[in-house]
């Protein structure tokens, strides 16, 4: 009887974990190797403060050629929203 109870509880836990994993970050897509390379290049070139994120000022400094290249690759960053004070 204890084995059956442990088995049922184990199956319930496994089902719960798999459902939670399916719900986690549904909008996040995986980058291709080419996109990862371009993103790394962009960070090296435009991340002037070294925080591994592009803020609005850094995004504004991206050249037109680079913007076109990154938009074609589908990795152009969006400018972060400014906080209201």
Secondary structure, DSSP 8 states (H G I E B T S, - for coil): -HHHHHHHHHHHHHHHHHHHHHHTTTT-----HHHHHHHHHHHHHH-TT-SSS--HHHHHTS-HHHHHHHHHHT-----------
